[in-house]
């Protein structure tokens, strides 16, 4: 039953968790605002509300604002309303999703019969996360990895998932899942592997003894369920070429990416034939080989960056291992090669300095305090001046190494919120930063032509971006996805600081530009050119792969006078 109202409920504070209905509706509105109605100038902010029109659908929507944002990434509260001839009525999340389906069908000329089901799946995921979780085990790092109850707030279906069988709650990070691996002993002739560090494969071998002539292949237990009836695999079990040793060893914990597990001092990135948000989360053959190849190729650049920025480090991916059972044509069967493929990512012990605690940046920047890692907990008892000091320290850790990687080495890092760990001291202050996930790390051909020329085309192609696309990816991941979201979480606590926090970011960017010859792309960023934001809604609607995702321009709060490349304070009135 819908209700008609011309009054909005009082805005909830930042500590109040929303309902699943509101989470889903607000996330859909975020996407509309950024990708559809905003670019078409079909929005207005008035009297504490956002008005948003879907022109082709002929619908006018509104929602109460908890806080406005200089980036246009406003905070919402309460239900969404729709204007009717009889006044405003509350609009449920299903109806809102239906409006979006109709609007995008008319806008793109493309239908998507999956969309409503995916939104419903995401709603179920959020509902399950809010329904209750086991108590935290006391590991602050793992608690931060498992804190993301609502997912990406600019993705239309951040908690959607699909699989033929298996229970999401058994393996989901938000359910605080931890479980033993499935261990397979594979005749060594049917193992494919490579390593840039023999110790990485030794880590796998040490997990469980196997008979002579066999090699241990750990498997994600959910993936094992999904592949257990593959004909080539079952035949190999019958012949004894693969021995199922069952589940064993110490439990591994699910991290934010779901398929990457942490345990025994290392991260293991498994394939998982489960569609989460946009993609089937499996390690393609080129990603398996590419991780080790990039670890080798980046040895020099990463050593240089480590020397120049000793408080930043990259978690390398020095090994992969998989099952290489031949198919009918004599070559390894692709479904099994990719499906059982795992990448070894080095653990935290080697890189995290003593006395520091790593926390997932996405948990620190969460809109709501879903864990003790959220910025409100780190800054509990501190005032606005302390918040700004914390922010300045964080920027100096994160920004310079990402820019140096791009401009000096032609390396495109992917420092979005799930790919960055911030290591804090006992007082919660940022002291070190770690980057991870080589799948999203790319090389610019103009800087790395000689390195790329020595690689097979099927490996070199997926690990390259041209300069423009690489820069868009850096700016989106670093500024829009990451720093703008952390800034927003700080501004929730201290709204009066928002303009000053953008000034601090501009200062760090400007200092780097001034010290490094003012690269044209960085000068344009400082001049206030629009920022690229990934179009998750339109990408999902048109069913394009993530690599082909488009970007939409959004107005930038960064600006310097024309021709200037040094940080200058901007008066607050410029942003009013």
Buried (B, 14 or more C-beta within 10 A) or exposed (E): EEEEEEEBEEBBEBEEBBBBBBBBBBBBBBBBBBBBBBBEEBBEEEEEBBBBBBBBBEBBBBBBBBBBBBBBBBBBBBBBBBBEEEEBBBBBBBBBBBBBBBBBBEBEEEEBEBBBEBBBBBBBBBBBBBEEBEEBEEBBBBBBBBBBBBBBBBBBBBBBBBBEEBEBBEBBBBBBBBBBBBBBBBBEEBBBBBBBBEEBBEBBEEBBEBEEEBBBBBBBBBBBBBBBEBEBBEEBBEEEBBBBBEBEBEEBBBBBBBBBBBBBEBBBBBBBBBBBBBEBBBBBBBBBBBBBBBBBBBEEBBEBBBEEBEBBBBBBBBBBBBBBBEBEEEEBBEBBBBBBBBBBBBBBEEBBEEEBBBBBBBBBBBBBBBBBBBBBEBBEEBEBEBBBBBBBBBBBBBBBBBBBBBBBBBBBBBBBBBBBBBBBEEEBBBBBBBBBBBBBBBBBBEBBEEBBEEBEEEBBEBBBBEBEBBBBBBBBBBBBBBBBBBBBBBBBBBBEBBBBBBBBBBBBBBBBBBEBEBBEBBBEBBBBBEBBBBBBBBBBBBEBEEEEBBBBEBEBBBBBEEEBBEBBEBEEEEEE
